[in-house]
């Protein structure tokens, strides 16, 4: 059974979707969720779903090996960033090469980089009159949103769409595709 660890910062809808997707899987399971936000709604979701969840601070992630040691003890086959907003540290990337992925709410390389997350991305898409957007699932490297692209899915942006409309379309793409892509990666089909 393959082991998945999720990092999240907020409400945790993607984390919950992944946990539920793998609950009855014979291939993989989400064994733990880690968050940098002690008030994140993802912690409540994990409690209801009976998945181990821990919060940590910036020092534990970037100045010590505390989070790295938690990961080494958990022995994940894949680390999934699902709405995790901090830059991922190089010591973890080196310890788990090609085992850390992220979902980004735009078609990279457009609308990536520091500060480009959530509604910031959708507002930029609308402000620039884009006719399409989508999601990008990619490997994580030492730079924001620059790792190798694994998968992209697109959706149309209508001329009268608001940033909230775009966010809803992106959310649907994430719910549909993210678990399936994670499963394919776990099974080495990608």
C-alpha positions as CSV (number, residue, x, y, z in Angstrom):
1,X,0.0,0.0,0.0
2,X,1.5,3.3,-1.1
3,X,1.5,6.2,1.4
4,X,0.5,9.8,0.7
5,X,1.1,12.8,2.9
6,X,-0.7,16.0,2.2
7,X,0.3,19.6,3.0
8,X,-2.5,22.1,3.2
9,X,-2.9,25.7,4.5
10,X,-6.6,26.4,4.4
11,X,-10.1,24.9,4.1
12,X,-8.8,21.5,2.9
13,X,-11.4,20.7,0.2
14,X,-8.7,19.2,-2.1
15,X,-7.2,17.3,0.9
16,X,-10.7,15.9,1.8
17,X,-11.3,15.0,-1.8
18,X,-8.0,13.0,-1.9
19,X,-8.6,11.3,1.4
20,X,-12.1,10.2,0.3
21,X,-10.8,9.1,-3.1
22,X,-8.2,6.8,-1.5
23,X,-10.3,5.6,1.5
24,X,-11.3,2.3,-0.2
25,X,-8.3,2.0,-2.4
26,X,-6.1,-1.1,-2.4
27,X,-3.3,0.9,-3.9
28,X,-2.8,3.9,-1.7
29,X,-4.0,5.9,1.3
30,X,-3.6,9.3,2.8
31,X,-1.8,8.6,6.0
32,X,-1.3,12.2,7.3
33,X,-2.0,15.8,6.7
34,X,0.4,18.6,7.7
35,X,-0.6,22.2,7.9
36,X,1.2,25.5,8.7
37,X,-2.1,27.0,10.0
38,X,-3.2,25.8,13.4
39,X,-6.7,27.2,12.7
40,X,-7.0,25.7,9.2
41,X,-10.4,24.0,8.5
42,X,-8.4,21.1,7.0
43,X,-7.7,20.0,10.6
44,X,-11.5,19.6,11.3
45,X,-11.9,17.7,8.0
46,X,-9.2,15.3,9.0
47,X,-10.6,14.7,12.4
48,X,-14.0,13.8,10.9
49,X,-12.3,11.5,8.4
50,X,-10.0,9.9,11.0
51,X,-6.8,10.9,9.3
52,X,-3.8,12.0,11.4
53,X,-3.2,15.8,11.1
54,X,-0.5,18.0,12.6
55,X,0.2,21.7,12.5
56,X,3.7,23.2,12.5
57,X,5.3,26.6,12.4
58,X,7.7,28.2,10.0
59,X,10.7,27.4,12.3
60,X,9.8,23.7,12.2
61,X,9.7,23.7,8.4
62,X,12.5,25.9,7.4
63,X,15.0,26.3,10.3
64,X,15.0,22.8,11.8
65,X,14.5,19.3,10.6
66,X,11.3,18.8,12.6
67,X,9.0,18.5,9.6
68,X,11.6,16.5,7.6
69,X,11.9,14.1,10.5
70,X,8.1,13.7,10.7
71,X,8.1,12.9,6.9
72,X,11.0,10.4,7.3
73,X,9.1,8.6,10.0
74,X,5.9,8.6,7.9
75,X,7.8,7.2,4.8
76,X,5.5,8.7,2.2
77,X,5.7,7.5,-1.4
78,X,4.2,10.8,-2.5
79,X,3.9,14.2,-0.9
80,X,1.0,16.3,-2.2
81,X,0.7,20.0,-1.8
82,X,-3.0,20.8,-1.8
83,X,-3.4,24.5,-1.2
84,X,-0.1,24.8,0.7
85,X,1.0,28.4,0.5
86,X,4.6,28.4,1.8
87,X,7.6,27.8,-0.4
88,X,8.7,24.2,0.1
89,X,12.1,23.7,1.7
90,X,15.0,22.3,-0.2
91,X,16.0,19.8,2.6
92,X,12.7,18.0,2.1
93,X,12.9,18.2,-1.7
94,X,16.4,16.6,-1.5
95,X,15.2,13.9,0.9
96,X,12.2,13.1,-1.4
97,X,13.3,13.7,-5.0
98,X,10.5,13.6,-7.5
99,X,8.0,12.8,-4.8
100,X,6.5,16.2,-4.1
101,X,3.7,17.5,-6.3
102,X,1.5,20.6,-6.3
103,X,-1.8,21.6,-7.9
104,X,-1.8,25.2,-9.2
105,X,-5.0,27.0,-10.2
106,X,-3.8,28.2,-13.6
107,X,-2.2,26.9,-16.8
108,X,1.5,27.3,-15.9
109,X,3.7,29.0,-16.8
110,X,1.1,31.7,-16.9
111,X,0.0,33.1,-13.5
112,X,2.6,31.3,-11.4
113,X,5.2,32.5,-9.0
114,X,5.3,34.1,-5.6
115,X,2.0,35.6,-4.5
116,X,0.1,33.9,-7.3
117,X,-2.4,31.7,-5.5
118,X,-6.1,31.4,-5.0
119,X,-8.2,34.5,-5.9
120,X,-5.0,36.4,-6.9
121,X,-4.7,34.0,-9.8
122,X,-8.4,34.2,-10.8
123,X,-8.4,38.0,-10.5
124,X,-5.4,38.2,-12.8
125,X,-7.0,35.8,-15.3
126,X,-10.1,37.9,-15.5
127,X,-8.2,41.3,-15.5
128,X,-6.2,40.0,-18.5
129,X,-9.3,39.0,-20.5
130,X,-8.1,35.4,-20.8
131,X,-10.4,33.1,-22.8
132,X,-9.2,29.9,-21.0
133,X,-7.6,28.9,-17.8
134,X,-7.2,25.7,-15.9
135,X,-5.2,23.7,-13.5
136,X,-1.6,22.5,-13.6
137,X,-0.3,19.5,-11.5
138,X,3.4,19.7,-11.4
139,X,6.5,18.5,-9.5
140,X,7.8,20.9,-6.9
141,X,11.3,22.2,-7.1
142,X,13.2,25.0,-5.3
143,X,11.3,27.8,-7.3
144,X,7.6,28.7,-7.1
145,X,5.6,26.9,-9.8
146,X,8.5,26.0,-12.0
147,X,8.7,22.2,-11.6
148,X,8.1,19.9,-14.5
149,X,4.4,19.8,-15.5
150,X,2.7,16.4,-15.0
151,X,-0.9,17.3,-16.2
152,X,-3.1,20.2,-17.2
153,X,-6.8,20.5,-17.6
154,X,-8.5,23.6,-19.2
155,X,-11.8,25.4,-19.0
156,X,-13.2,28.4,-20.8
157,X,-13.4,31.8,-19.3
158,X,-16.5,33.7,-20.5
159,X,-16.3,37.5,-21.1
160,X,-18.7,38.1,-18.2
161,X,-17.1,35.7,-15.8
162,X,-16.0,37.1,-12.4
163,X,-13.0,35.9,-10.5
164,X,-15.5,33.9,-8.3
165,X,-16.9,32.3,-11.4
166,X,-13.4,31.3,-12.5
167,X,-12.6,30.0,-9.0
168,X,-15.7,27.7,-9.2
169,X,-14.7,26.3,-12.6
170,X,-11.1,25.7,-11.3
171,X,-12.5,24.0,-8.2
172,X,-14.5,21.6,-10.3
173,X,-11.4,20.7,-12.4
174,X,-9.4,20.1,-9.2
175,X,-12.1,17.9,-7.7
176,X,-12.3,15.8,-10.9
177,X,-8.7,15.5,-11.9
178,X,-6.4,15.8,-8.9
179,X,-7.2,12.4,-7.3
180,X,-6.9,10.6,-10.6
181,X,-3.5,12.1,-11.4
182,X,-2.2,11.3,-7.9
183,X,-3.4,7.7,-8.4
184,X,-1.7,7.4,-11.7
185,X,1.5,8.8,-10.2
186,X,1.3,6.3,-7.4
187,X,0.8,3.5,-9.8
188,X,3.6,4.9,-12.0
189,X,1.3,5.2,-15.0
190,X,2.5,8.7,-15.8
